[in-house]
Amino acid sequence: MSNVSSSTLKDFDFVQVNWQIASLEIMQIREKVFIIEQRFDKETLIDKDDPNSFHILVKDKSGKSVACGRLNQMGRIGRIAVLIGQRGAGIGTMLLSKLIRIAEKSKINTLTLNTETDLTHFYDQQKFHVDGPVFMKQGVPFQRMRMSLG
């Protein structure tokens, strides 16, 4: 596990990438976080929205990909994944901020996402609000959240 206490956000590059070019790197991060660590089904690796979504890939100083996230054309944020050794450095917050900025520039007025219920506090801090009842996905309680822009 990396020592994130010595890392700052300036040690990372947040790059908007094209799915066709960066899909392998993105899927490697998703596999480590969603399949190996969280034990979700392989369906979480890729879906029909990936080719047409906005993607952010986060790289450390050595050029290693350590996090990713996406925003689809309808304003749904998803597939945010930060490798376990890099958590706690603010990468998730900055990644979400970058996706929100893309939405603003793209004139997307409403953002939605689904999060595990134990992470709703993180999204509350980013001005997302609970939107609907808790639901189960692969045995894990999830919450839909929404943010209005503008």
C-alpha positions as CSV (number, residue, x, y, z in Angstrom):
1,M,0.0,0.0,0.0
2,S,1.3,3.4,-0.9
3,N,2.0,6.1,1.6
4,V,-0.6,8.7,0.6
5,S,0.2,11.0,3.5
6,S,3.3,12.2,1.5
7,S,1.3,12.6,-1.7
8,T,-0.5,15.8,-2.6
9,L,-2.9,16.4,-5.5
10,K,-0.1,18.2,-7.4
11,D,1.6,14.7,-7.6
12,F,-1.2,13.5,-9.9
13,D,-2.4,14.4,-13.4
14,F,-6.1,14.4,-14.1
15,V,-6.6,13.9,-17.8
16,Q,-9.7,13.7,-19.9
17,V,-9.2,10.7,-22.2
18,N,-10.9,9.0,-25.1
19,W,-12.4,5.6,-24.3
20,Q,-11.0,4.0,-27.5
21,I,-7.5,5.0,-26.5
22,A,-7.6,4.5,-22.7
23,S,-10.1,1.7,-22.2
24,L,-7.5,-0.9,-21.2
25,E,-6.1,1.3,-18.4
26,I,-9.6,2.2,-17.2
27,M,-10.7,-1.4,-17.2
28,Q,-7.6,-2.4,-15.2
29,I,-8.4,0.1,-12.5
30,R,-12.1,-1.0,-12.5
31,E,-11.1,-4.6,-12.2
32,K,-8.8,-4.1,-9.2
33,V,-11.4,-2.0,-7.4
34,F,-14.8,-3.4,-8.4
35,I,-14.0,-7.1,-9.1
36,I,-11.1,-8.0,-7.0
37,E,-11.6,-5.7,-4.0
38,Q,-15.3,-5.2,-3.8
39,R,-16.3,-8.6,-5.5
40,F,-18.9,-7.2,-7.9
41,D,-19.8,-9.1,-11.0
42,K,-17.7,-8.5,-14.2
43,E,-20.7,-6.5,-15.6
44,T,-19.2,-3.5,-13.8
45,L,-16.2,-3.4,-16.0
46,I,-17.8,-2.0,-19.2
47,D,-21.3,-1.1,-20.5
48,K,-23.0,0.6,-23.5
49,D,-22.3,4.1,-22.1
50,D,-18.5,3.8,-22.0
51,P,-17.7,4.6,-25.7
52,N,-19.7,7.9,-25.6
53,S,-19.0,9.1,-22.1
54,F,-16.5,11.6,-20.9
55,H,-13.6,9.8,-19.0
56,I,-11.0,11.1,-16.6
57,L,-7.9,9.1,-15.9
58,V,-5.6,9.9,-13.0
59,K,-1.9,9.2,-13.2
60,D,0.8,9.5,-10.6
61,K,4.2,11.1,-11.1
62,S,5.6,7.9,-12.6
63,G,2.8,7.7,-15.2
64,K,0.9,4.8,-13.5
65,S,-2.9,5.0,-13.7
66,V,-4.4,5.1,-10.2
67,A,-8.0,6.3,-10.6
68,C,-10.8,6.8,-13.1
69,G,-14.3,8.1,-13.5
70,R,-16.8,8.9,-16.1
71,L,-19.8,11.1,-17.0
72,N,-22.3,10.0,-19.6
73,Q,-24.1,12.2,-22.0
74,M,-27.3,12.2,-19.8
75,G,-25.5,13.5,-16.7
76,R,-24.9,10.2,-14.9
77,I,-21.6,10.1,-13.0
78,G,-20.2,6.6,-12.5
79,R,-17.5,4.1,-12.4
80,I,-15.4,6.2,-10.0
81,A,-12.5,4.0,-8.8
82,V,-9.4,4.9,-6.9
83,L,-6.8,2.2,-6.2
84,I,-6.7,1.4,-2.5
85,G,-3.1,2.6,-2.1
86,Q,-4.0,6.1,-3.3
87,R,-7.1,6.7,-1.2
88,G,-7.1,9.5,1.3
89,A,-5.1,11.9,-0.9
90,G,-8.2,13.8,-2.2
91,I,-8.1,12.1,-5.6
92,G,-11.8,11.1,-5.5
93,T,-12.9,14.7,-4.6
94,M,-10.8,16.2,-7.4
95,L,-11.9,13.6,-9.9
96,L,-15.6,14.4,-9.1
97,S,-14.9,18.1,-9.4
98,K,-13.4,17.5,-12.8
99,L,-16.4,15.6,-14.0
100,I,-18.7,18.3,-12.6
101,R,-16.8,20.9,-14.6
102,I,-17.1,18.8,-17.8
103,A,-20.9,18.7,-17.2
104,E,-21.0,22.5,-16.7
105,K,-19.1,23.0,-20.0
106,S,-21.3,20.5,-21.8
107,K,-24.5,22.3,-20.5
108,I,-25.7,19.3,-18.5
109,N,-28.0,20.7,-15.9
110,T,-28.6,17.7,-13.6
111,L,-26.1,15.1,-12.4
112,T,-27.1,11.8,-10.9
113,L,-25.1,8.9,-9.5
114,N,-25.6,5.7,-7.5
115,T,-23.3,5.2,-4.5
116,E,-22.9,2.6,-1.8
117,T,-24.9,3.9,1.2
118,D,-21.7,4.2,3.4
119,L,-20.3,6.8,0.9
120,T,-23.3,9.1,0.8
121,H,-21.5,11.5,3.2
122,F,-18.8,12.0,0.6
123,Y,-21.3,13.1,-2.0
124,D,-23.3,15.2,0.5
125,Q,-20.1,17.2,1.0
126,Q,-19.9,17.7,-2.8
127,K,-23.5,19.1,-2.8
128,F,-25.3,16.0,-4.0
129,H,-28.6,15.1,-2.4
130,V,-30.4,11.8,-1.8
131,D,-32.9,11.1,-4.6
132,G,-35.1,8.1,-3.9
133,P,-35.0,5.0,-1.7
134,V,-32.1,2.8,-0.9
135,F,-31.9,-0.2,-3.3
136,M,-29.8,-3.4,-3.4
137,K,-27.3,-4.2,-6.0
138,Q,-25.4,-7.5,-5.8
139,G,-26.1,-7.6,-2.1
140,V,-24.9,-4.1,-1.3
141,P,-27.2,-1.2,-0.3
142,F,-27.0,1.7,-2.8
143,Q,-28.4,5.2,-2.8
144,R,-29.3,7.4,-5.9
145,M,-28.1,11.0,-5.5
146,R,-28.7,14.1,-7.6
147,M,-27.1,17.5,-8.0
148,S,-28.6,20.5,-9.9
149,L,-26.2,22.7,-11.8
150,G,-27.0,26.4,-12.4
